[in-house]
Amino acid sequence: GEDPLSVLGAGTVRRALLNSSAAWVVQFYSSSCGHCIAFAPTWRALAGDVKDWESAIRIGVLDCGEEENYETCKEYGIHFYPTFRFFKAFTKQFTTGENYKGADRELQTVRQMMINFLQNHSQESRPPACPSLDPVSSSDVISLFDKRAPHYTAIVVESNNSYIGREVILDLIQYENIVVKRALNFDKSFLEKLGVTSVPSCYLMHPNGSGGLVTMLKPLRSFFSSYLKSLPGVRKKPLSPLELPAKENREESTEIKPWKDFDKSKLYMADLEAGLHYLFRVELATHKMLEGAELKTFKDFVTISAKLFPGRQPVVKLLETLQEWLVSLPLDKIPYDAILDLVNNKMRISGIFLTKRTEWVGCQGSRPELRGYTCSLWKLFHTLTVQAALRPAALLNTGLEGNPQIVLQIMRRYIHHFFGCRACAQHFEEMAKESMDSVQTWDKAVLWLWEKHNVVNNRLAGDLTEDPKFPKVQWPTPDLCPACHEEMKGLHSWNEAQVLQFMKHHYSSENILYRYTESQTESSETELKDAREEKDKNLLEKPGGNRENVVLSQEKLRDSESKLFNKLMGNHVKDGSKGELESAKHQESRQSVIFLGIGFSNVDMSLCVVLYVASSLFLMIMYFFFRVRSKRWKVKYYRSSV
Ligand SMILES: Cc1cc2nc3c(=O)[nH]c(=O)nc-3n(C[C@H](O)[C@H](O)[C@H](O)COP(=O)(O)OP(=O)(O)OC[C@H]3O[C@@H](n4cnc5c(N)ncnc54)[C@H](O)[C@@H]3O)c2cc1C
């Protein structure tokens, strides 16, 4: 039948949630998050289980791991996956929804939270298809006795904390000729009148006014609902357009990427670069503002990457530029959009570049949701620990030198603050707490990460997230490193000295292949202009917050960007590259500085500088002129007095 789960996307989510006649519960997930994949069957089962409730409350999913959705996930403030949000019916303005507050994510708990949420609606905003879920009084029930009615009336008698009555009410909202109500088991005489001896029970009043207790084999929701749905004359009614929210299923992408042959004994730069691209443009981009511990972690991560990433020149230069820019910024919080502008090279600084393609090679999965980013993140951090061990001096003068744990600690903080998979982050934190402090040398840091990665491999072997083409095994396998494996009294053991040697080779620059990497492409002038205009517009139009502060921060950022740009351009001029000089001039002529709301062109600014230099020169000349004159004057009069 029709899919009860609404697959939402950037183009459909707002339309679905705004002014909807039904409430929504949406799971924001990431296709690269193992726990989300493991949870998918539960979520789908839930959608099937409450399919009959869809005119009152609907179930949706949105994949934040898809690049086209990351802007949307940022708007909804989604940092971790999976995140569950409730959205009330008939919301008139954009809202980020209410976080799910259940004790666990079991199907039954989520279903009960959905009922609580429906009951939290005001009378006016309650979905029209949802009847009252509050209990009726015993007198109301008694008043129905012996009265003819156009429909059956079922009364589910239950205890106060039972959800069965409410679940049965919702199960039958799409059925006609029956009304379901719930009553509580407080009043003894009322229970006696109905003949109820245990709860939950169901008392059924027929349209002719007769009534009686229904005998159920088991007092379960499914038994009650199924019995009531099968009563003669009770049938599913066609829903009115007002009751049925529009279907918003997004079209699934049918693009199939061709398989790329690769050598598993090699490291592919395409994986590392695609990982960096995803990290900067997708994972981190869900954070609107970086401040405090998050900003510190980000700065440190950029620093170690700039110093240790054994990448192509344009990528390393991008990381270095970002690092310099972050160091030069006097702000204690930075809007991530500003960082993205630099990553996307909005300033058109020549020679810096980071691919925008997620082109996995050694990290490709046999299905699109398998492997990919998490695989590349492991590889990135292994590479950084190995590079730190091979050339610790690279970190000199960064404030991070001399600490063999530094890459691991930054990885720990990165995973804690930014890694979308929360459950993975918790597991990693437990391992770090246990033994990261004992790491004393750069080599031990390499081995610590190798060992912990194998612990994760062991835990996930046979898991739903395992790619059948890439089983989770203890790594490196004997075919990759025979010397790493030994046997002691018939038991397998690792030769750690060999493992270290293997790691240092596997994650070294010499073992990197550049096949499948994207070459630098220049994006058009118009794109630059449009993007900057859009950024300005966004910053100024953002609702809430202090507009002046935003403008001020923007100025500081621009100022800093410009300084950095000028510095870089200065270097190019020294290099004597005519083309770059011209592009610098061209670039400069398009920049302007906003001060007190007035836009000064670079011609204005240049005039100021020229006038400033000229007046300084004039003052200096005057100063020397009078000094020489006064000296002469002193000499003349001193001599005469002697
Ligand atoms: C910090 C972290 C914690 C995670 N925790 C979880 C979790 O709790 N639950 C979950 O479902 N997913 C978790 N993941 C994701 C999971 O570990 C895998 O990344 C994902 O399942 C993809 O697996 P893969 O087959 O690509 O191999 P990965 O485990 O991602 O490994 C990538 C590559 O690294 C190399 N490699 C493998 N083992 C080692 C090793 N010991 N040392 C050095 N290199 C090695 C191999 O070339 C391998 O192909 C975590 C990811 C990270 C980065």
The ligand as an ORCA input file, in Angstrom:
! r2SCAN-3c Opt
* xyz 0 1
  C      34.890      8.037     16.271
  C      33.874      7.142     15.613
  C      33.053      6.335     16.376
  C      32.081      5.538     15.784
  N      31.242      4.787     16.560
  C      30.242      4.067     15.985
  C      29.302      3.359     16.768
  O      29.362      3.385     17.984
  N      28.300      2.688     16.123
  C      28.186      2.680     14.753
  O      27.256      2.090     14.206
  N      29.096      3.334     13.988
  C      30.103      4.016     14.565
  N      31.000      4.693     13.792
  C      31.005      4.459     12.344
  C      31.754      3.137     12.050
  O      32.917      3.005     12.854
  C      32.213      3.039     10.611
  O      32.905      4.201     10.267
  C      31.104      2.841      9.613
  O      30.335      1.725      9.982
  C      31.698      2.576      8.210
  O      32.521      1.416      8.282
  P      33.626      1.032      7.237
  O      33.389     -0.360      6.758
  O      33.735      2.048      6.189
  O      35.016      0.993      8.048
  P      35.547      2.000      9.109
  O      35.496      1.360     10.436
  O      34.908      3.300      8.955
  O      37.083      2.123      8.703
  C      37.508      2.907      7.609
  C      38.796      2.363      7.075
  O      39.832      2.513      8.043
  C      40.744      1.415      7.966
  N      40.754      0.772      9.282
  C      39.892     -0.131      9.774
  N      40.224     -0.448     11.036
  C      41.315      0.274     11.332
  C      42.124      0.383     12.499
  N      41.906     -0.361     13.574
  N      43.152      1.242     12.479
  C      43.424      1.983     11.368
  N      42.702      1.908     10.253
  C      41.653      1.056     10.229
  C      40.260      0.507      6.867
  O      40.946      0.839      5.687
  C      38.790      0.887      6.756
  O      38.314      0.676      5.457
  C      31.970      5.509     14.366
  C      32.797      6.325     13.585
  C      33.747      7.143     14.193
  C      34.606      8.028     13.346
*
